[in-house]
Amino acid sequence: MPRETILYYLVYGFVFISMGVAAWQHGNDEQISNLPLARALPDLGVFGMVHGLSEWITMLLATGLFPEFTLGMTLIRSLMKVGSFAFLLRFSMRMTWHQKELRSHRFFIPWLMLAGWAIAVVAIISLEGGYTGTDQLASLNISMVRYGMAVPAGLLTFFAFKRDAKILQQKSRRKQAVKTRLLAIAFLLYGLLDGLVVRASGFFPANVINHGSFQQLTGVPVQLVKAMTGAAILWGMSGLLKAFQEEARVKVHSLIQIRGAEEERRRIGLTLHDGIIQKLYASGLKVEYLVQQAPAQEQHHKLLMDIKNGLKDSMDIVRELLNQNLQEKVEPENLLSQLMELAEEYREMSNMKIQLVNRIPILQMGRFSPEQATHIYYIMQEALCNAVKHSHASQVNVVLESTLTELVMSIKDNGRGFPPAQKAVQQGGKGLGLMKQRAEAAGGSIRIKSKSTGAQVGVSIPWGE
């Protein structure tokens, strides 16, 4: 093999290992770890690292330095390649389908294909009486691994990123949308290159589209182009995630400022309530005492009553001011902390085990209106109240998740359930009906499930612009 090709494999492996390490690190970044993309990154990380190492084994085989280990290294390389493509296919499927569907049977497909490949390898070795040649698995790897895993993975990832770019564009997040489109193109190109451009073989399309025909057509080896594509994926992924990180930092700074303003507003409200209103009330009591002590002096009596009414009007004005500024209206930036406080309040009040799990990145939390945030807060409050009062449950789990288009809140208890869910919601006056009204007022929907082992309330609220 020419030295240039060996160098291409060296660079190719290094690029994909670097991409894998970067994807793994970004996937464990706390600031963005709840993004749908970030949740799928560990799979991409494993793919990159294992695939890059397999290319380095290919490089070692090409040098011929260890002929006594050729068969063993060939088997290991094949296993690493099919394993890496299983993780790439899983990454593409996680990008395509929502997090809540991860337990669906479709997500076993990569592992079923990996098991099928292993069974086929064992069958080939058994039928041939042993593994004696480096080309025995070529047809199996091309048809099952390249065509069956790499190509679908590239296409699924392309369509997933293209869909996400459209949503980001609609949300006026143009910087992220552009980078997402570039990633879509890079993954499509990689899937086609690594899936369709294979070693020459005696069946279609490997006998037409292969390494030799590609180099003859373009003048460059396919390994070099794949390395460049991997570098583009690494660059695009890092740029996209850094953009999300920067947005998260800005959001955190904004949250700190809003939180400070909220605390100052509460402090002023308490000063008004404990200071001015109490003094006005005390003055009113003194005037009342004077009225009772001087009933015969009509002129003074009328004046004192005017003073008393004036004090009452002043207290009403201050109370109205307090109601306007300290009403239970939830700001989007404060929603998560207030939901946590609500869960803690009901936990202490009921001695029930209430767990709140947040899977929403901080940069998403402000993407709806105060009215929507308020409805979400009171829906959770009503659900917890129902669980405490009626469910006879010992545990309630609240899970907050997100997609690019909506917030999803699930409240599930292990109690005795309640009457038929749909009928209970349609009653509309109290409890579940009130939650339904709030969900619809926020532009969303509510789903009720109930059985003898517990009840579950699912709420979906669309993000604002």
C-alpha beads as a LAMMPS data file, in Angstrom:
LAMMPS data file: protein, C-alpha beads

465 atoms
464 bonds

1 atom types
1 bond types

-500.0 500.0 xlo xhi
-500.0 500.0 ylo yhi
-500.0 500.0 zlo zhi

Masses

1 110.0

Atoms # bond

1 1 1 0.000 0.000 0.000
2 1 1 1.410 3.461 -0.890
3 1 1 2.842 5.511 1.962
4 1 1 0.355 8.278 1.203
5 1 1 -2.554 5.922 1.863
6 1 1 -1.021 4.837 5.179
7 1 1 -0.735 8.519 6.092
8 1 1 -4.389 9.042 5.135
9 1 1 -5.416 6.240 7.519
10 1 1 -3.298 7.827 10.268
11 1 1 -4.959 11.204 9.790
12 1 1 -8.390 9.648 9.290
13 1 1 -8.159 7.739 12.563
14 1 1 -6.837 10.764 14.456
15 1 1 -9.679 12.994 13.217
16 1 1 -12.370 10.539 14.241
17 1 1 -10.817 9.833 17.636
18 1 1 -10.639 13.606 18.237
19 1 1 -14.260 13.960 17.166
20 1 1 -15.258 11.133 19.499
21 1 1 -13.455 12.630 22.488
22 1 1 -14.980 16.070 21.825
23 1 1 -18.483 14.621 21.417
24 1 1 -18.147 12.654 24.651
25 1 1 -16.954 15.720 26.571
26 1 1 -19.713 17.961 25.194
27 1 1 -22.306 15.305 25.968
28 1 1 -21.340 15.506 29.647
29 1 1 -21.343 19.304 29.812
30 1 1 -23.771 20.276 32.604
31 1 1 -24.836 23.504 30.878
32 1 1 -26.216 21.744 27.813
33 1 1 -26.545 18.128 28.947
34 1 1 -30.346 18.243 28.635
35 1 1 -30.436 19.257 24.983
36 1 1 -31.707 16.491 22.669
37 1 1 -28.462 16.745 20.666
38 1 1 -26.277 16.585 23.782
39 1 1 -28.142 13.544 25.126
40 1 1 -27.239 11.654 21.944
41 1 1 -23.598 12.793 21.829
42 1 1 -22.142 9.961 23.967
43 1 1 -23.185 7.522 21.215
44 1 1 -21.433 9.688 18.630
45 1 1 -18.413 9.855 20.938
46 1 1 -18.137 6.067 21.169
47 1 1 -18.537 5.797 17.401
48 1 1 -15.756 8.307 16.727
49 1 1 -13.242 6.799 19.146
50 1 1 -13.858 3.151 18.209
51 1 1 -14.031 3.905 14.479
52 1 1 -10.809 5.915 14.605
53 1 1 -9.003 3.090 16.407
54 1 1 -10.245 0.604 13.820
55 1 1 -8.711 2.775 11.077
56 1 1 -5.392 2.741 12.892
57 1 1 -5.569 -1.058 12.980
58 1 1 -6.166 -0.903 9.206
59 1 1 -3.026 1.250 8.976
60 1 1 -1.020 -1.314 10.968
61 1 1 -2.280 -4.129 8.745
62 1 1 -1.250 -2.116 5.683
63 1 1 2.309 -1.720 6.967
64 1 1 2.752 -5.487 7.376
65 1 1 4.759 -4.984 10.551
66 1 1 3.035 -7.721 12.534
67 1 1 2.249 -10.582 10.143
68 1 1 1.793 -13.061 12.982
69 1 1 -1.122 -11.018 14.288
70 1 1 -2.823 -10.383 10.946
71 1 1 -5.817 -12.683 11.467
72 1 1 -6.450 -11.520 15.012
73 1 1 -6.149 -7.834 14.106
74 1 1 -8.474 -8.338 11.146
75 1 1 -11.174 -9.858 13.340
76 1 1 -10.743 -7.142 15.971
77 1 1 -10.921 -4.442 13.297
78 1 1 -14.111 -5.935 11.862
79 1 1 -15.710 -6.145 15.315
80 1 1 -14.712 -2.543 16.101
81 1 1 -16.086 -1.285 12.801
82 1 1 -19.457 -2.981 13.137
83 1 1 -19.637 -1.915 16.790
84 1 1 -18.846 1.691 15.878
85 1 1 -21.522 1.731 13.192
86 1 1 -24.034 0.323 15.693
87 1 1 -23.373 3.359 17.893
88 1 1 -23.590 5.693 14.876
89 1 1 -26.950 4.194 13.942
90 1 1 -28.137 4.585 17.548
91 1 1 -27.001 8.227 17.519
92 1 1 -28.946 8.879 14.331
93 1 1 -32.069 7.213 15.753
94 1 1 -31.860 9.230 18.979
95 1 1 -31.584 12.389 16.899
96 1 1 -34.576 11.366 14.801
97 1 1 -36.995 10.260 17.507
98 1 1 -37.931 11.973 20.739
99 1 1 -36.291 11.088 24.063
100 1 1 -39.504 9.625 25.463
101 1 1 -39.458 6.961 22.708
102 1 1 -35.991 5.671 23.594
103 1 1 -37.426 2.528 25.143
104 1 1 -39.247 1.699 21.955
105 1 1 -38.378 -1.578 20.271
106 1 1 -36.809 0.298 17.356
107 1 1 -33.824 1.239 19.519
108 1 1 -32.811 -2.409 19.768
109 1 1 -32.205 -2.515 16.014
110 1 1 -28.474 -1.570 16.178
111 1 1 -27.781 -4.279 18.771
112 1 1 -29.820 -6.842 16.850
113 1 1 -27.774 -6.068 13.740
114 1 1 -24.557 -6.355 15.743
115 1 1 -25.687 -9.750 17.090
116 1 1 -26.719 -10.848 13.593
117 1 1 -23.293 -9.934 12.241
118 1 1 -21.569 -11.913 15.018
119 1 1 -23.743 -14.959 14.310
120 1 1 -22.953 -14.701 10.580
121 1 1 -19.229 -14.497 11.304
122 1 1 -19.365 -17.606 13.494
123 1 1 -21.346 -19.417 10.780
124 1 1 -18.806 -18.478 8.084
125 1 1 -15.891 -19.643 10.195
126 1 1 -17.671 -22.912 11.033
127 1 1 -18.557 -23.656 7.422
128 1 1 -15.067 -22.841 6.160
129 1 1 -13.406 -24.909 8.858
130 1 1 -11.644 -21.920 10.366
131 1 1 -10.760 -18.355 9.582
132 1 1 -7.907 -18.495 7.081
133 1 1 -8.150 -15.383 4.916
134 1 1 -8.383 -11.652 5.377
135 1 1 -11.060 -11.274 2.647
136 1 1 -13.604 -13.765 4.009
137 1 1 -15.692 -11.136 5.773
138 1 1 -15.512 -8.482 3.053
139 1 1 -18.884 -9.248 1.469
140 1 1 -20.608 -9.535 4.847
141 1 1 -19.130 -6.251 6.079
142 1 1 -20.063 -4.419 2.901
143 1 1 -23.634 -5.654 2.635
144 1 1 -24.591 -5.686 6.306
145 1 1 -22.400 -3.027 7.919
146 1 1 -21.816 -0.447 5.211
147 1 1 -25.093 -0.664 3.289
148 1 1 -27.261 -1.739 6.238
149 1 1 -25.931 0.568 8.976
150 1 1 -23.714 3.398 7.715
151 1 1 -26.003 4.577 4.897
152 1 1 -29.221 4.597 7.011
153 1 1 -27.347 6.323 9.852
154 1 1 -26.151 9.101 7.561
155 1 1 -29.591 9.602 6.028
156 1 1 -31.429 9.597 9.375
157 1 1 -28.970 12.094 10.872
158 1 1 -29.269 14.316 7.811
159 1 1 -33.053 14.496 8.048
160 1 1 -32.953 14.959 11.845
161 1 1 -30.535 17.892 11.653
162 1 1 -32.430 19.366 8.726
163 1 1 -35.657 19.225 10.756
164 1 1 -33.974 20.801 13.782
165 1 1 -32.467 23.571 11.638
166 1 1 -35.926 24.498 10.369
167 1 1 -37.280 24.676 13.929
168 1 1 -34.304 26.744 15.111
169 1 1 -34.825 29.125 12.191
170 1 1 -38.470 29.556 13.155
171 1 1 -37.319 30.338 16.722
172 1 1 -35.028 33.106 15.359
173 1 1 -31.926 31.205 16.452
174 1 1 -30.223 31.727 13.110
175 1 1 -26.651 31.082 14.212
176 1 1 -27.514 27.626 15.498
177 1 1 -29.728 26.969 12.462
178 1 1 -26.863 27.613 10.020
179 1 1 -24.481 25.330 11.895
180 1 1 -27.156 22.638 12.130
181 1 1 -27.664 22.731 8.352
182 1 1 -23.919 22.370 7.798
183 1 1 -23.876 19.375 10.120
184 1 1 -26.766 17.830 8.220
185 1 1 -24.816 18.070 4.953
186 1 1 -21.619 16.732 6.589
187 1 1 -23.391 13.681 8.018
188 1 1 -25.145 12.987 4.721
189 1 1 -21.827 13.151 2.868
190 1 1 -20.137 10.913 5.420
191 1 1 -22.939 8.338 5.335
192 1 1 -22.771 8.128 1.560
193 1 1 -18.967 8.011 1.427
194 1 1 -18.449 5.459 4.172
195 1 1 -21.550 3.462 3.301
196 1 1 -21.466 3.338 -0.496
197 1 1 -17.809 3.798 -1.448
198 1 1 -16.459 0.397 -0.336
199 1 1 -13.844 -2.151 -1.306
200 1 1 -14.396 -3.597 -4.760
201 1 1 -16.454 -6.776 -4.658
202 1 1 -18.195 -9.085 -7.082
203 1 1 -21.750 -7.837 -6.508
204 1 1 -23.660 -4.641 -7.256
205 1 1 -23.135 -1.833 -6.373
206 1 1 -19.731 -2.679 -4.850
207 1 1 -18.476 -3.694 -8.292
208 1 1 -19.286 -0.209 -9.619
209 1 1 -18.987 2.191 -6.674
210 1 1 -15.793 1.409 -4.786
211 1 1 -12.456 2.807 -3.665
212 1 1 -10.839 2.377 -7.054
213 1 1 -13.630 3.960 -9.104
214 1 1 -13.854 6.873 -6.659
215 1 1 -10.127 7.645 -6.898
216 1 1 -10.221 7.239 -10.654
217 1 1 -13.120 9.678 -10.880
218 1 1 -11.916 12.295 -8.365
219 1 1 -8.163 11.823 -8.321
220 1 1 -8.031 11.508 -4.529
221 1 1 -8.457 8.495 -2.229
222 1 1 -11.779 8.225 -0.444
223 1 1 -9.980 8.004 2.930
224 1 1 -8.784 11.597 2.524
225 1 1 -12.274 12.862 1.731
226 1 1 -13.741 10.935 4.681
227 1 1 -11.098 12.431 6.968
228 1 1 -12.047 15.909 5.746
229 1 1 -15.716 15.098 6.317
230 1 1 -14.936 13.935 9.855
231 1 1 -13.048 17.175 10.480
232 1 1 -16.065 19.126 9.202
233 1 1 -18.351 17.213 11.587
234 1 1 -15.962 17.910 14.477
235 1 1 -15.781 21.616 13.607
236 1 1 -19.526 21.956 13.079
237 1 1 -20.485 20.045 16.230
238 1 1 -18.075 22.054 18.394
239 1 1 -19.305 25.331 16.914
240 1 1 -22.960 24.425 17.430
241 1 1 -22.476 23.337 21.022
242 1 1 -20.353 26.392 21.838
243 1 1 -23.195 28.546 20.517
244 1 1 -25.592 26.763 22.868
245 1 1 -23.103 27.176 25.736
246 1 1 -22.826 30.903 25.108
247 1 1 -26.605 31.208 25.036
248 1 1 -26.742 29.292 28.318
249 1 1 -24.224 31.663 29.926
250 1 1 -26.264 34.669 28.849
251 1 1 -29.393 33.011 30.208
252 1 1 -27.716 32.326 33.561
253 1 1 -26.608 35.964 33.824
254 1 1 -30.140 37.107 33.014
255 1 1 -31.563 34.724 35.624
256 1 1 -29.276 36.163 38.292
257 1 1 -30.376 39.706 37.476
258 1 1 -34.062 38.808 37.420
259 1 1 -33.725 36.879 40.661
260 1 1 -32.115 39.931 42.307
261 1 1 -34.893 42.210 41.076
262 1 1 -37.501 39.736 42.336
263 1 1 -35.918 39.652 45.803
264 1 1 -35.785 43.444 45.931
265 1 1 -39.448 43.646 44.946
266 1 1 -40.389 41.219 47.699
267 1 1 -38.328 43.175 50.218
268 1 1 -40.133 46.391 49.300
269 1 1 -43.470 44.586 49.536
270 1 1 -42.691 43.302 53.015
271 1 1 -41.621 46.805 54.058
272 1 1 -44.925 48.200 52.836
273 1 1 -46.915 45.466 54.534
274 1 1 -45.080 45.358 57.848
275 1 1 -44.395 49.082 58.018
276 1 1 -46.873 51.395 56.354
277 1 1 -50.001 49.222 56.539
278 1 1 -49.396 48.361 60.182
279 1 1 -48.891 52.025 61.090
280 1 1 -52.018 53.035 59.184
281 1 1 -53.935 50.288 60.947
282 1 1 -52.657 51.429 64.345
283 1 1 -53.634 55.011 63.571
284 1 1 -57.084 53.808 62.594
285 1 1 -57.477 52.081 65.948
286 1 1 -56.549 55.302 67.758
287 1 1 -59.106 57.267 65.746
288 1 1 -61.721 54.607 66.546
289 1 1 -60.917 55.051 70.226
290 1 1 -61.359 58.830 69.988
291 1 1 -64.688 58.379 68.183
292 1 1 -65.930 56.209 71.008
293 1 1 -64.706 58.681 73.614
294 1 1 -66.325 61.794 72.076
295 1 1 -69.765 60.791 70.773
296 1 1 -71.473 64.032 71.828
297 1 1 -69.214 66.399 69.880
298 1 1 -70.772 66.057 66.461
299 1 1 -68.284 68.261 64.619
300 1 1 -65.308 66.414 66.074
301 1 1 -67.075 63.107 65.537
302 1 1 -67.526 63.815 61.815
303 1 1 -63.889 64.898 61.465
304 1 1 -62.645 61.750 63.171
305 1 1 -64.801 59.570 60.928
306 1 1 -63.346 61.326 57.879
307 1 1 -59.849 60.616 59.181
308 1 1 -60.753 56.992 59.839
309 1 1 -62.186 56.549 56.321
310 1 1 -59.140 58.247 54.845
311 1 1 -56.842 55.819 56.644
312 1 1 -58.933 52.888 55.426
313 1 1 -58.760 54.174 51.842
314 1 1 -54.980 54.562 52.175
315 1 1 -54.642 50.951 53.370
316 1 1 -56.782 49.770 50.456
317 1 1 -54.532 51.623 48.001
318 1 1 -51.379 50.111 49.510
319 1 1 -52.925 46.630 49.491
320 1 1 -53.888 47.045 45.830
321 1 1 -50.342 48.118 45.069
322 1 1 -49.049 45.015 46.823
323 1 1 -51.460 42.773 44.933
324 1 1 -50.355 44.217 41.613
325 1 1 -46.639 43.813 42.323
326 1 1 -46.564 40.691 44.479
327 1 1 -49.279 38.602 42.875
328 1 1 -48.603 34.918 42.301
329 1 1 -47.528 35.415 38.709
330 1 1 -44.617 33.203 37.746
331 1 1 -41.841 34.554 35.564
332 1 1 -40.431 31.993 33.112
333 1 1 -36.918 32.492 34.457
334 1 1 -38.105 31.658 37.985
335 1 1 -40.320 28.726 37.029
336 1 1 -37.871 25.921 37.768
337 1 1 -36.892 27.233 41.210
338 1 1 -40.545 27.809 42.122
339 1 1 -41.513 24.308 40.993
340 1 1 -38.725 22.909 43.163
341 1 1 -39.967 24.983 46.107
342 1 1 -43.503 23.739 45.442
343 1 1 -42.352 20.115 45.457
344 1 1 -40.460 20.687 48.715
345 1 1 -43.481 22.389 50.284
346 1 1 -45.796 19.459 49.508
347 1 1 -43.103 16.987 50.537
348 1 1 -42.862 18.542 54.004
349 1 1 -46.611 18.992 54.310
350 1 1 -47.557 15.420 53.395
351 1 1 -44.477 13.319 54.300
352 1 1 -44.929 11.894 50.804
353 1 1 -41.861 11.154 48.696
354 1 1 -42.014 13.747 45.909
355 1 1 -39.204 13.744 43.367
356 1 1 -38.763 16.408 40.696
357 1 1 -36.413 15.588 37.823
358 1 1 -35.519 18.403 35.426
359 1 1 -34.237 17.467 31.969
360 1 1 -34.717 20.899 30.440
361 1 1 -31.583 22.925 29.629
362 1 1 -31.429 26.309 31.296
363 1 1 -31.341 28.099 27.944
364 1 1 -34.818 26.757 27.165
365 1 1 -36.532 27.809 30.393
366 1 1 -37.278 31.363 29.323
367 1 1 -38.861 30.487 26.012
368 1 1 -42.486 31.015 26.955
369 1 1 -44.639 33.792 28.351
370 1 1 -45.270 34.592 32.036
371 1 1 -48.857 33.455 31.537
372 1 1 -47.685 30.044 30.317
373 1 1 -45.228 29.746 33.220
374 1 1 -48.012 30.606 35.662
375 1 1 -50.315 27.961 34.170
376 1 1 -47.551 25.328 34.383
377 1 1 -46.950 26.194 38.045
378 1 1 -50.604 25.891 39.004
379 1 1 -51.096 22.699 36.982
380 1 1 -48.323 21.065 38.999
381 1 1 -49.752 22.513 42.223
382 1 1 -53.201 21.102 41.447
383 1 1 -51.746 17.699 40.517
384 1 1 -49.744 17.505 43.754
385 1 1 -52.773 18.636 45.743
386 1 1 -54.889 15.875 44.174
387 1 1 -52.192 13.300 44.902
388 1 1 -51.892 14.357 48.537
389 1 1 -55.639 14.572 49.191
390 1 1 -57.111 11.710 47.180
391 1 1 -54.558 9.257 45.770
392 1 1 -53.336 7.563 48.971
393 1 1 -49.958 7.427 47.230
394 1 1 -46.572 7.135 48.901
395 1 1 -44.570 8.565 46.006
396 1 1 -45.007 11.165 43.266
397 1 1 -42.528 11.618 40.411
398 1 1 -42.502 14.872 38.444
399 1 1 -40.405 14.893 35.260
400 1 1 -39.740 17.966 33.109
401 1 1 -38.511 17.305 29.574
402 1 1 -38.223 19.326 26.403
403 1 1 -38.117 19.098 22.656
404 1 1 -37.328 21.900 20.247
405 1 1 -41.044 22.691 20.082
406 1 1 -42.544 22.088 23.528
407 1 1 -42.166 21.522 27.256
408 1 1 -43.409 18.160 28.490
409 1 1 -44.314 17.709 32.169
410 1 1 -45.270 14.318 33.604
411 1 1 -46.696 13.878 37.138
412 1 1 -47.080 10.245 38.165
413 1 1 -48.080 8.717 41.510
414 1 1 -48.346 5.170 42.829
415 1 1 -51.764 5.611 44.446
416 1 1 -55.157 4.114 43.739
417 1 1 -56.033 6.254 40.720
418 1 1 -59.313 8.073 40.222
419 1 1 -62.560 7.671 38.227
420 1 1 -62.299 7.365 34.437
421 1 1 -59.836 9.998 33.350
422 1 1 -61.655 11.443 30.368
423 1 1 -64.903 11.832 32.323
424 1 1 -63.068 13.504 35.183
425 1 1 -61.418 15.998 32.832
426 1 1 -64.627 16.806 31.032
427 1 1 -66.337 17.774 34.276
428 1 1 -64.279 20.934 34.014
429 1 1 -65.229 22.592 37.272
430 1 1 -62.497 21.574 39.661
431 1 1 -59.306 19.600 39.920
432 1 1 -58.543 17.826 36.658
433 1 1 -60.933 20.029 34.713
434 1 1 -59.135 23.113 35.991
435 1 1 -55.800 21.646 34.881
436 1 1 -57.264 21.007 31.433
437 1 1 -58.450 24.614 31.209
438 1 1 -55.014 25.907 32.216
439 1 1 -53.213 23.654 29.718
440 1 1 -55.470 24.844 26.887
441 1 1 -55.108 28.478 28.002
442 1 1 -51.328 28.029 27.684
443 1 1 -51.796 26.719 24.127
444 1 1 -51.052 23.135 25.093
445 1 1 -52.782 19.892 25.944
446 1 1 -53.159 17.458 28.826
447 1 1 -53.280 13.667 28.926
448 1 1 -54.704 11.707 31.854
449 1 1 -54.000 8.051 32.567
450 1 1 -55.397 6.237 35.583
451 1 1 -55.375 2.670 36.807
452 1 1 -55.497 0.875 40.112
453 1 1 -51.734 1.234 40.588
454 1 1 -51.668 5.008 40.165
455 1 1 -52.391 8.018 37.990
456 1 1 -50.332 9.986 35.513
457 1 1 -50.892 13.512 34.238
458 1 1 -48.975 14.518 31.114
459 1 1 -48.889 18.152 30.007
460 1 1 -47.412 19.555 26.781
461 1 1 -46.921 23.315 26.451
462 1 1 -45.418 24.827 23.276
463 1 1 -42.422 27.113 23.604
464 1 1 -43.058 30.750 22.806
465 1 1 -41.296 32.609 20.052

Bonds

1 1 1 2
2 1 2 3
3 1 3 4
4 1 4 5
5 1 5 6
6 1 6 7
7 1 7 8
8 1 8 9
9 1 9 10
10 1 10 11
11 1 11 12
12 1 12 13
13 1 13 14
14 1 14 15
15 1 15 16
16 1 16 17
17 1 17 18
18 1 18 19
19 1 19 20
20 1 20 21
21 1 21 22
22 1 22 23
23 1 23 24
24 1 24 25
25 1 25 26
26 1 26 27
27 1 27 28
28 1 28 29
29 1 29 30
30 1 30 31
31 1 31 32
32 1 32 33
33 1 33 34
34 1 34 35
35 1 35 36
36 1 36 37
37 1 37 38
38 1 38 39
39 1 39 40
40 1 40 41
41 1 41 42
42 1 42 43
43 1 43 44
44 1 44 45
45 1 45 46
46 1 46 47
47 1 47 48
48 1 48 49
49 1 49 50
50 1 50 51
51 1 51 52
52 1 52 53
53 1 53 54
54 1 54 55
55 1 55 56
56 1 56 57
57 1 57 58
58 1 58 59
59 1 59 60
60 1 60 61
61 1 61 62
62 1 62 63
63 1 63 64
64 1 64 65
65 1 65 66
66 1 66 67
67 1 67 68
68 1 68 69
69 1 69 70
70 1 70 71
71 1 71 72
72 1 72 73
73 1 73 74
74 1 74 75
75 1 75 76
76 1 76 77
77 1 77 78
78 1 78 79
79 1 79 80
80 1 80 81
81 1 81 82
82 1 82 83
83 1 83 84
84 1 84 85
85 1 85 86
86 1 86 87
87 1 87 88
88 1 88 89
89 1 89 90
90 1 90 91
91 1 91 92
92 1 92 93
93 1 93 94
94 1 94 95
95 1 95 96
96 1 96 97
97 1 97 98
98 1 98 99
99 1 99 100
100 1 100 101
101 1 101 102
102 1 102 103
103 1 103 104
104 1 104 105
105 1 105 106
106 1 106 107
107 1 107 108
108 1 108 109
109 1 109 110
110 1 110 111
111 1 111 112
112 1 112 113
113 1 113 114
114 1 114 115
115 1 115 116
116 1 116 117
117 1 117 118
118 1 118 119
119 1 119 120
120 1 120 121
121 1 121 122
122 1 122 123
123 1 123 124
124 1 124 125
125 1 125 126
126 1 126 127
127 1 127 128
128 1 128 129
129 1 129 130
130 1 130 131
131 1 131 132
132 1 132 133
133 1 133 134
134 1 134 135
135 1 135 136
136 1 136 137
137 1 137 138
138 1 138 139
139 1 139 140
140 1 140 141
141 1 141 142
142 1 142 143
143 1 143 144
144 1 144 145
145 1 145 146
146 1 146 147
147 1 147 148
148 1 148 149
149 1 149 150
150 1 150 151
151 1 151 152
152 1 152 153
153 1 153 154
154 1 154 155
155 1 155 156
156 1 156 157
157 1 157 158
158 1 158 159
159 1 159 160
160 1 160 161
161 1 161 162
162 1 162 163
163 1 163 164
164 1 164 165
165 1 165 166
166 1 166 167
167 1 167 168
168 1 168 169
169 1 169 170
170 1 170 171
171 1 171 172
172 1 172 173
173 1 173 174
174 1 174 175
175 1 175 176
176 1 176 177
177 1 177 178
178 1 178 179
179 1 179 180
180 1 180 181
181 1 181 182
182 1 182 183
183 1 183 184
184 1 184 185
185 1 185 186
186 1 186 187
187 1 187 188
188 1 188 189
189 1 189 190
190 1 190 191
191 1 191 192
192 1 192 193
193 1 193 194
194 1 194 195
195 1 195 196
196 1 196 197
197 1 197 198
198 1 198 199
199 1 199 200
200 1 200 201
201 1 201 202
202 1 202 203
203 1 203 204
204 1 204 205
205 1 205 206
206 1 206 207
207 1 207 208
208 1 208 209
209 1 209 210
210 1 210 211
211 1 211 212
212 1 212 213
213 1 213 214
214 1 214 215
215 1 215 216
216 1 216 217
217 1 217 218
218 1 218 219
219 1 219 220
220 1 220 221
221 1 221 222
222 1 222 223
223 1 223 224
224 1 224 225
225 1 225 226
226 1 226 227
227 1 227 228
228 1 228 229
229 1 229 230
230 1 230 231
231 1 231 232
232 1 232 233
233 1 233 234
234 1 234 235
235 1 235 236
236 1 236 237
237 1 237 238
238 1 238 239
239 1 239 240
240 1 240 241
241 1 241 242
242 1 242 243
243 1 243 244
244 1 244 245
245 1 245 246
246 1 246 247
247 1 247 248
248 1 248 249
249 1 249 250
250 1 250 251
251 1 251 252
252 1 252 253
253 1 253 254
254 1 254 255
255 1 255 256
256 1 256 257
257 1 257 258
258 1 258 259
259 1 259 260
260 1 260 261
261 1 261 262
262 1 262 263
263 1 263 264
264 1 264 265
265 1 265 266
266 1 266 267
267 1 267 268
268 1 268 269
269 1 269 270
270 1 270 271
271 1 271 272
272 1 272 273
273 1 273 274
274 1 274 275
275 1 275 276
276 1 276 277
277 1 277 278
278 1 278 279
279 1 279 280
280 1 280 281
281 1 281 282
282 1 282 283
283 1 283 284
284 1 284 285
285 1 285 286
286 1 286 287
287 1 287 288
288 1 288 289
289 1 289 290
290 1 290 291
291 1 291 292
292 1 292 293
293 1 293 294
294 1 294 295
295 1 295 296
296 1 296 297
297 1 297 298
298 1 298 299
299 1 299 300
300 1 300 301
301 1 301 302
302 1 302 303
303 1 303 304
304 1 304 305
305 1 305 306
306 1 306 307
307 1 307 308
308 1 308 309
309 1 309 310
310 1 310 311
311 1 311 312
312 1 312 313
313 1 313 314
314 1 314 315
315 1 315 316
316 1 316 317
317 1 317 318
318 1 318 319
319 1 319 320
320 1 320 321
321 1 321 322
322 1 322 323
323 1 323 324
324 1 324 325
325 1 325 326
326 1 326 327
327 1 327 328
328 1 328 329
329 1 329 330
330 1 330 331
331 1 331 332
332 1 332 333
333 1 333 334
334 1 334 335
335 1 335 336
336 1 336 337
337 1 337 338
338 1 338 339
339 1 339 340
340 1 340 341
341 1 341 342
342 1 342 343
343 1 343 344
344 1 344 345
345 1 345 346
346 1 346 347
347 1 347 348
348 1 348 349
349 1 349 350
350 1 350 351
351 1 351 352
352 1 352 353
353 1 353 354
354 1 354 355
355 1 355 356
356 1 356 357
357 1 357 358
358 1 358 359
359 1 359 360
360 1 360 361
361 1 361 362
362 1 362 363
363 1 363 364
364 1 364 365
365 1 365 366
366 1 366 367
367 1 367 368
368 1 368 369
369 1 369 370
370 1 370 371
371 1 371 372
372 1 372 373
373 1 373 374
374 1 374 375
375 1 375 376
376 1 376 377
377 1 377 378
378 1 378 379
379 1 379 380
380 1 380 381
381 1 381 382
382 1 382 383
383 1 383 384
384 1 384 385
385 1 385 386
386 1 386 387
387 1 387 388
388 1 388 389
389 1 389 390
390 1 390 391
391 1 391 392
392 1 392 393
393 1 393 394
394 1 394 395
395 1 395 396
396 1 396 397
397 1 397 398
398 1 398 399
399 1 399 400
400 1 400 401
401 1 401 402
402 1 402 403
403 1 403 404
404 1 404 405
405 1 405 406
406 1 406 407
407 1 407 408
408 1 408 409
409 1 409 410
410 1 410 411
411 1 411 412
412 1 412 413
413 1 413 414
414 1 414 415
415 1 415 416
416 1 416 417
417 1 417 418
418 1 418 419
419 1 419 420
420 1 420 421
421 1 421 422
422 1 422 423
423 1 423 424
424 1 424 425
425 1 425 426
426 1 426 427
427 1 427 428
428 1 428 429
429 1 429 430
430 1 430 431
431 1 431 432
432 1 432 433
433 1 433 434
434 1 434 435
435 1 435 436
436 1 436 437
437 1 437 438
438 1 438 439
439 1 439 440
440 1 440 441
441 1 441 442
442 1 442 443
443 1 443 444
444 1 444 445
445 1 445 446
446 1 446 447
447 1 447 448
448 1 448 449
449 1 449 450
450 1 450 451
451 1 451 452
452 1 452 453
453 1 453 454
454 1 454 455
455 1 455 456
456 1 456 457
457 1 457 458
458 1 458 459
459 1 459 460
460 1 460 461
461 1 461 462
462 1 462 463
463 1 463 464
464 1 464 465
